[in-house]
Amino acid sequence: MAAHSVSLKDALIEALPGKADLYPEFDCKVHYIHTPPKPCDPLFSTPLGYDPEKTRLASHFLTVSVGAGSVAGTTGQLPKYCENQQEGVFGIGIEVLVYSSKYLTTLFVSKADTTGYIPSHPPSRTKTICKTFLIWLTTQERQTHPSRKVVVSLFARSQSQYLFPGSIEHSTKHVLDDRQLIKWWAKVLDPLLDLSKDVEEQAAPEVPADIQGYLTVPGYDRHELRAQLPRTTHGHGRTWSPGNPLRELAKTRGAPEDAPARCLLPRFPDDPKARFIQELDDEVGLSEDASTMVSQSKRRNGQWNNIRDLDRFWEAMEFRQECSSGRVVGFLWIVIAPSSDGKPSDGNAESQESSQGVISSDPAMLQDMPPTPPVKSSPKKRKRKPLSGPIIPRKPRLKGGSSSLTATSAGLNDMVNGTDNQDGLLLSKDAYDQAMQTLLHLDFAHLEVAARSTAKWVHEVMRSCGLSEDFALEIAGTAKPTQAELAPALHQPPKPKGQVNDLGGMVRKKRKAGDEGVSEGHAVAEARAETDGADMPAVNVLGAGMMKKKPKPSAS
């Protein structure tokens, strides 16, 4: 589909705030790496009698770094190493896994984390970057496959750190508790309900896309869920609803109406409900490979023992360790129906692949049917004509990203300048996994060690790809902050240059490492942006004259 695509660099420049009266413009560097779609295990379990759903997986990872000199709290005194360091220091990281099948594409926010080194000036840079990146990925998918339904999914669970080891030791890293985190992610996903109209017009101008948001928190009723949802008004009847879209997605995928609950639930990596699904499977001997199920009764129905529907599954999730003992986990979805009639286009070879061909819905027939031998086709070989004419050389190119080397020097220059459609570095799956493992073995506890870790990660990615130049995108925000976005800081005079921001009672004390109630690196927002208006009422103190002592009983 030949549709105009906004580059990631331009999208970030337009979204991030520019220079305001209170704060300077936001300059940063973006390092974006991703992998090509490759075949993977199905995201959903396959119902008995159906072929596994052909699924591809692509990984996307984006980091944002700022100059060490602009980090809040440095008071102009930088470590010697940071004076000439060019890579800056990582402030935000977010990983998104994209699962694509015949009729459905799922964007799963796998990890998100901050280090606390991005200045906490409103509006929130963290929220803006996460929101813009997800909108950009969603728009790319809708433009490439307008006939597919798109789902943006994540679970919000409080953790101290996800991507940046040691970052919890940094004093300015603000960590949200479980309920704050769910509300924060709902606000990040909320703009997806108002995706740009130009995408809809390119797909089907006469039919606006149907977009719906969902939230499920095990142990919460509908009234409690509505309190966690944004109150923004959207057009075309687009709203947030308590609950989940899993039955709707099952129909989109072509699953039968009587499919077991295990076939309606996605299995994301490091997902609390995926671990519960696996335990229920192990309890009855079910497996993703139907040949390993030895019991005919289990082969016949594919059901769990005590949990036969989705409602019972979510009720049982309430008593899981991740959702009990005062902990709260929120599961969020944004479902975007295609603007067209939903039929795959004739020119899309990938969408024409059969991913859910029905074998038979009757298990007894499956046992009686003799195995069908594979049909071997032997097409006649056509004789090639000898080639003639001038030889025109062409530039070499990668085949499916099978090599860890990503581009020629000319291609690298295009990507760094933001003229390449990829807007980043295309890596093989091995090179991508190596980059993520390298990140998890670094340290971001204080400014100097965080700057060294940032430079090491960038150089390791460059070395594995054979690059001699940094692949960062230079970003300088141009958006003009609104009065509402600057409201948390308008009542306070601007801080003199070099003075440390004193957040006073708004900074939460760091808990011990063994405390399970700590934080969320899964997405961290600035304290000033997230705690505005939280004025605590004064404590009533009783004077000494108003208090009476209890008289002692007289001795008998």
Secondary structure by P-SEA (a helix, b strand, c coil): cbbbbbcaaaaaaacccccccccccccbbbbbbbbccccccccccccccccccbbbbbbbbbbbbccccccccccccccccccccccccccbbbbbbbbbcccbbbbbbcbbbbccccccccccaaaaaaaaaaaaaaaaaaaacccbbbbbbbbbbbbccccccccccccccccccaaaaaaaaaaaacccccccaaaaaaccccccbbbbbbbbbccccaaaaaaaccccccccccccccccaaaaaaaaaccccccccccccccccccaaaaaaaaaaaaacccccccccccccccccccccccccaaaaaaaacccccccccbbbbbbbbbbccccccccccccccccccccccccccaaaaaacccccbbbbbcccccccccccbbbbbbbbbccccccccccaaaaaaaaaccccccbbbbcaaaaaaaaaaaaacccccaaaaaaaaaaaaaaaaaaaccccccbbbbbbccccccccccccccccccccccccccccccccccccccccbbbccbbbbcccccccccccbbbbbcccccccccccccc
